[in-house]
C-alpha cells in the first residue's frame, strides 16, 4: 500500500465516522486511484430539502485532496446537478468540510 492509498483510507474512515448529518447522510467513498494522479478523491451525496421541508433528491459531490497539500482541497458537484441547490450548498459544505479536514489533520498528530 502506498502513501496515497494509506492516507485515502484514513481520510475515508474519518469522514464516515465524523462527517454525517444535516444532509450528509450517505456514506463517503474513495474513488479509484488514477495512475500518476497526486489526488485523493472522496465522494458522497447530499440529501437536498426544499423550502417546505421535504426531501427533494440528492446532489452528488466529491472532495479532491492533493496528497502534497491537503489544505488545498476542492469541492466539486458531480452527477445530475440540482442547480437551485448548488449555490446554497457550496458555502455550507465548504465550511463543514473545512472544519472536518482541520479535525482530521489534528487527529494525525
N, C-alpha and C positions, 0 to 999 in steps of 0.2 A: 504494500500500500504506500503510495507516495504522499507527500505533504498536502497536496490539494485534496486528495480523497479523504485523508485523515481529518483535515480541517473542515471539509464539507460535511462529513458525517457528524462531527462535533457540533457544528452550527445547526444542522438539521435536528439533532436531538434537543438542543437548547430551544430552538424555535417551537418545536412540537410541544415541549413541556411548559414553556413560559409565554408564548405569544398566541393567545387564543381569546375568544370572546369579543363582544361588541362588533359583530360582523365577521370577525376572523374565526369562523367555526369549522373550517375544513382543515384537514391535515396538511402540513407542509411536505413537499417532496424535493428531492435533489435531482436536478436534471442530469441526464447522462453527460459525461465529460466529452468535449470535443478535443481531438488531438491538437496539441500545441496551444490550446487556449490557456490563458492565465486567469480565468474567471471561474468562480463557483456560482451556480445559479440555483436559487431556492424558489419554488413556485407554490402557490396556493390559490384559493378563490375567496373573494369577499362576498358575503351574503347581503345583497342590497335590500333596502327597505324604502318604500315610497312615503310620501307625505302623510298618508293615513295610517302608517304603522304596520302595513302588511309587507311581507317579503315579496320581492319583485325580481327574483332570479339571482344569478351570480355574475361577478366580474372577475375574470382570471387576471392574475398578476404574478410578477416574478421580481426577485431582487438579484441583481448582478453584482457580485462581490469580487473585486480584483484581489487575487491572492497576495500581491505585493503591497497593497494598501487598502486594508479592509474598511477604512473610514471613508473611502471614495466610492461607496456603493450607489447603485442607481435603481430606482423603482420604475418598472415598465408594466404597462397594462397590455395584456395579450388576449387572444381569443376574440370572440364577438364582443365588441365594445358597447357598453351601455353609456353612451356619450353624456346623457343627462346626469350621470353619477360621477364621472371621472374627475371633473373639476372640483366637485365637493369632496371626493375621497382623497385626492392627492395630498393635501396638506395634513389631513388626519393620519393617513397611513405613513407618510414620511416622518411625522413626529413620533408615531407609535413605534415604527421600525428603528428610528434613530435611538430611541430610549432602549429598545431591546438589544440593539447592536452594542451600545455602550455597556450595558449589563453583561452581555456575552463576553466582551473583551475583558471586563473586570474579572469575570469568572475564570479566565485563562491564567491570571496572575497567581 
